[in-house]
Amino acid sequence: MRPAGSPVRFVALGDSLTEGVGDRSDGGWRGWAALLAGSLGEEPALFTNLARSGAQTHDVLEAQLPVALDLGPDLVSVVVGVNDTLRRSFDIHAVARRLDRVYAACTAQGAVLLTACLPDPGGVMGLPGALAGPLARRQRAVNTVVHALSDRYGAVHLHAGGGDWVTDRAMWSVDRMHPGERGHRQLAVRFHALLVERGLAAGPAPSPEPQSAAPTPGASLWWMATAGTGWVARRCTDLLPQFLALAADELRHRARGTSIRLDLRASAAVSAALAALSAGEQRPGTSQGLSGALPR
């Protein structure tokens, strides 16, 4: 148990969003988690950011989680899943199993869990409908799993998948994929408010006001025309052939007026993934959805 009055131990897991990409400070990335860490108590938290750009759920489970558990955190944030949706290997069953194991391990050690659902990358980047549709469907699937598991493990959950902040360009960095400073501050402020509601944060709220200017529309277009295409290509290298097939399928269903079938298919996959976790809890030798030993 943490001694009364001692700093909170806060460990952040995830991908580039939690690493802080888009919020540059002192020559490096800062981000919402670092901003939140300074507002958890009378003293700044003992903060460790294990999140890394490009991380998927298997990276969090296999590489980040063991380090986090060894640190004995009081608070653990787990915000991940977007990169999974950008891979050909995307499997909502596997994503659900991994997140279940991560959440279970953190809460079993007594840590408070922070989670969030996120907007789909295609919508944020403004991709055409046939391209954005498949990515949106995948992100909705991940968000549904995160919602369900957050409820199961009593997480402090932030609904960040929609709302005005998603469509406000001032919230986003020049790459159109990551929040800018204002967006990261908005996430920190909203997480802090939720923690205060639960009696889990005693420090003053992070400031929502940025210290740097938001990128101009011209800067965003220039990034997209120069670096952006390459960035997307690197992130989606193994997905591209399948992505084009998904887009073609999207167009066919739209032309026939049967797009609902794609939504129903995705919903059924999510339901099956969550049902499989529930069934695993009922098997002898399992508990809290943990399938197998925790990684060390």
C-alpha positions in Angstrom: 0.0 0.0 0.0 1.3 3.5 -0.9 2.1 5.5 2.3 -0.2 8.4 2.9 1.0 11.6 1.3 3.6 9.9 -0.9 3.5 10.6 -4.7 1.3 8.5 -6.9 3.1 6.0 -9.1 1.6 6.5 -12.6 2.6 4.3 -15.5 1.4 4.9 -19.1 1.1 2.1 -21.7 0.1 2.4 -25.3 1.2 3.9 -28.6 2.2 7.2 -30.1 -0.9 9.0 -28.7 0.3 8.3 -25.1 3.9 8.7 -26.0 2.9 12.3 -26.7 3.4 12.6 -30.5 2.0 16.0 -31.6 2.8 17.8 -28.4 6.4 18.8 -28.6 8.1 20.3 -25.5 11.8 20.8 -24.7 12.9 19.1 -27.9 10.8 15.9 -27.3 7.3 14.6 -26.9 5.2 15.4 -23.8 1.6 14.4 -24.3 -1.6 14.1 -22.2 -0.2 11.5 -19.8 2.7 13.7 -18.8 0.4 16.7 -18.4 -2.0 14.6 -16.2 0.9 13.3 -14.1 1.5 16.7 -12.7 -2.1 17.1 -11.5 -2.8 13.9 -9.6 -1.8 15.0 -6.1 -0.1 17.7 -4.1 3.2 16.5 -5.5 3.8 15.5 -9.1 3.3 11.8 -9.7 6.2 9.4 -10.1 5.6 9.0 -13.8 6.9 6.4 -16.3 5.8 6.5 -19.9 6.3 3.1 -21.6 4.2 4.0 -24.6 5.9 3.8 -28.0 5.0 4.9 -31.5 3.5 2.1 -33.6 2.7 -0.1 -30.7 -0.1 -2.6 -31.0 -2.0 -4.5 -28.4 0.5 -7.4 -28.5 3.4 -4.9 -27.8 1.6 -3.7 -24.8 0.9 -7.2 -23.5 4.3 -8.7 -24.2 6.7 -5.8 -23.8 5.2 -2.9 -21.8 3.1 -4.8 -19.3 5.8 -6.8 -17.5 7.8 -3.6 -17.0 4.8 -1.8 -15.7 4.0 -4.5 -13.2 7.5 -4.5 -11.8 7.1 -0.7 -11.1 4.2 -1.4 -8.7 2.0 1.4 -10.1 -1.0 3.0 -8.3 -2.4 4.1 -11.7 -2.0 2.6 -15.1 -3.3 4.0 -18.4 -3.9 1.6 -21.3 -4.8 3.4 -24.5 -4.0 1.4 -27.6 -5.7 -0.3 -30.6 -5.6 2.2 -33.5 -2.4 0.6 -34.9 -4.1 -2.8 -34.8 -6.8 -1.5 -37.1 -4.2 -0.4 -39.6 -2.7 -3.9 -40.0 -3.7 -6.8 -42.3 -3.6 -9.1 -39.3 -6.4 -7.2 -37.5 -8.4 -9.7 -35.5 -10.9 -8.4 -32.9 -10.8 -11.7 -31.1 -7.0 -11.4 -30.5 -7.4 -7.7 -29.6 -10.0 -8.5 -27.0 -7.9 -11.4 -25.5 -4.9 -9.2 -25.2 -6.7 -6.2 -23.6 -8.4 -8.5 -21.2 -5.1 -9.9 -20.0 -3.6 -6.4 -19.7 -6.5 -5.0 -17.8 -6.8 -8.1 -15.5 -3.1 -8.0 -14.7 -3.1 -4.3 -13.8 -6.2 -4.5 -11.6 -5.1 -7.7 -9.9 -2.1 -5.9 -8.6 -4.4 -3.2 -7.2 -3.7 -0.4 -9.7 -6.5 1.9 -10.9 -7.0 1.5 -14.6 -7.4 4.4 -17.1 -8.8 3.6 -20.5 -10.2 5.5 -23.5 -12.1 4.8 -26.7 -10.7 6.7 -29.7 -11.9 8.2 -33.0 -11.3 6.3 -36.2 -8.2 7.3 -38.1 -9.9 7.5 -41.5 -12.4 10.0 -40.2 -9.8 12.2 -38.5 -7.6 12.3 -41.6 -10.6 13.0 -43.9 -10.3 9.9 -46.1 -13.0 9.3 -48.7 -15.9 7.3 -47.5 -15.0 4.0 -49.2 -11.6 4.1 -47.6 -12.7 5.6 -44.2 -15.6 3.1 -43.8 -13.6 -0.1 -43.2 -11.3 1.7 -40.8 -14.2 3.2 -38.9 -15.8 -0.2 -38.6 -12.6 -1.7 -37.1 -12.2 1.2 -34.7 -15.8 0.9 -33.6 -15.1 -2.8 -32.9 -12.1 -1.9 -30.8 -14.0 0.8 -28.9 -16.9 -1.6 -28.1 -14.4 -4.1 -26.6 -12.7 -1.4 -24.6 -16.1 -0.2 -23.3 -17.1 -3.7 -22.2 -13.8 -4.5 -20.6 -13.5 -1.1 -18.9 -16.8 -1.8 -17.3 -15.7 -5.3 -16.3 -12.6 -4.1 -14.6 -14.0 -0.9 -13.1 -11.7 1.3 -15.2 -11.9 5.1 -15.3 -13.0 5.3 -18.9 -12.9 8.4 -21.2 -15.3 8.5 -24.1 -13.0 10.2 -26.6 -14.2 8.5 -29.8 -16.5 11.4 -30.8 -17.6 14.9 -29.9 -16.6 18.4 -30.9 -12.9 17.8 -30.2 -12.7 15.3 -33.0 -13.8 17.7 -35.7 -12.0 20.8 -34.3 -8.9 21.1 -36.4 -7.3 23.3 -33.7 -7.1 20.1 -31.5 -5.0 18.2 -34.0 -1.3 18.3 -35.1 -0.1 19.0 -38.5 -0.1 15.3 -39.4 -3.9 15.1 -38.9 -3.4 11.8 -37.0 -2.3 12.9 -33.6 -3.6 15.5 -31.3 -1.6 18.7 -31.1 -0.8 20.4 -27.8 -4.4 21.7 -27.4 -5.8 18.2 -28.1 -3.4 16.5 -25.6 -4.3 19.1 -23.0 -8.0 18.4 -23.6 -7.4 14.7 -23.0 -5.5 15.5 -19.8 -8.2 17.8 -18.5 -11.0 15.3 -19.2 -9.1 12.4 -17.6 -8.4 14.6 -14.6 -12.1 15.5 -14.2 -13.0 11.8 -14.2 -10.4 11.0 -11.6 -11.6 13.8 -9.4 -15.2 12.4 -9.6 -13.8 9.1 -8.3 -11.8 10.8 -5.6 -8.6 9.7 -7.2 -7.0 13.1 -8.0 -6.3 15.9 -5.6 -4.1 18.2 -7.6 -5.3 21.2 -9.7 -6.5 20.5 -13.2 -4.1 20.7 -16.1 -4.4 24.0 -18.0 -6.4 23.6 -21.2 -4.6 26.6 -22.8 -1.7 25.7 -25.2 1.6 27.4 -25.1 2.2 27.1 -28.9 0.0 28.0 -31.9 -2.1 25.4 -33.7 -0.9 24.4 -37.2 -2.4 26.4 -40.0 -4.5 24.6 -42.7 -1.7 25.4 -45.2 0.8 23.6 -42.9 -1.4 20.6 -42.7 -1.9 20.4 -46.4 1.9 20.8 -47.0 2.6 18.0 -44.5 0.1 15.7 -46.2 1.6 16.5 -49.7 5.2 15.9 -48.6 5.5 13.6 -45.6 2.0 12.5 -45.0 1.6 10.0 -47.9 4.8 8.3 -46.9 3.8 8.1 -43.2 0.4 6.5 -44.1 2.2 4.1 -46.5 4.6 3.0 -43.8 1.8 2.5 -41.3 -0.3 0.6 -43.8 2.3 -1.3 -45.8 0.9 -4.8 -45.1 -2.7 -3.6 -45.1 -2.7 -1.8 -48.5 -3.8 -4.7 -50.8 -6.4 -5.8 -48.4 -7.4 -2.2 -47.7 -8.2 -1.7 -51.4 -10.3 -4.9 -51.5 -12.2 -3.7 -48.4 -12.8 -0.3 -50.1 -14.1 -2.1 -53.2 -16.4 -4.2 -51.1 -17.6 -1.1 -49.3 -18.5 0.5 -52.7 -20.3 -2.6 -53.9 -22.5 -2.8 -50.7 -23.2 0.9 -50.9 -24.3 0.6 -54.5 -26.6 -2.3 -53.6 -27.9 -0.6 -50.4 -26.6 -3.4 -48.2 -24.0 -1.7 -46.2 -25.8 -2.8 -43.0 -24.6 -6.3 -43.7 -21.0 -5.1 -43.1 -22.0 -3.4 -39.9 -23.8 -6.5 -38.7 -20.9 -8.8 -39.6 -18.5 -6.6 -37.5 -21.0 -6.4 -34.6 -21.3 -10.2 -34.6 -17.5 -10.6 -34.5 -17.3 -8.3 -31.5 -20.1 -10.1 -29.7 -18.3 -13.5 -30.3 -15.0 -12.1 -29.1 -16.5 -10.9 -25.8 -18.6 -14.1 -25.4 -15.4 -16.1 -25.8 -13.8 -14.1 -22.9 -16.8 -14.7 -20.7 -16.7 -18.4 -21.5 -13.0 -18.5 -20.6 -13.8 -17.1 -17.1 -16.1 -20.1 -16.5 -13.5 -22.7 -17.3 -11.7 -24.4 -14.4 -8.4 -22.8 -13.7 -9.2 -19.4 -15.1 -10.2 -16.2 -13.5 -11.0 -12.6 -14.5 -10.6 -13.5 -18.1 -6.9 -14.4 -17.8 -6.0 -17.0 -20.4 -2.7 -18.5 -19.3 0.2 -17.2 -17.2 1.0 -13.5 -17.2 4.0 -12.5 -19.3 7.1 -11.7 -17.3 
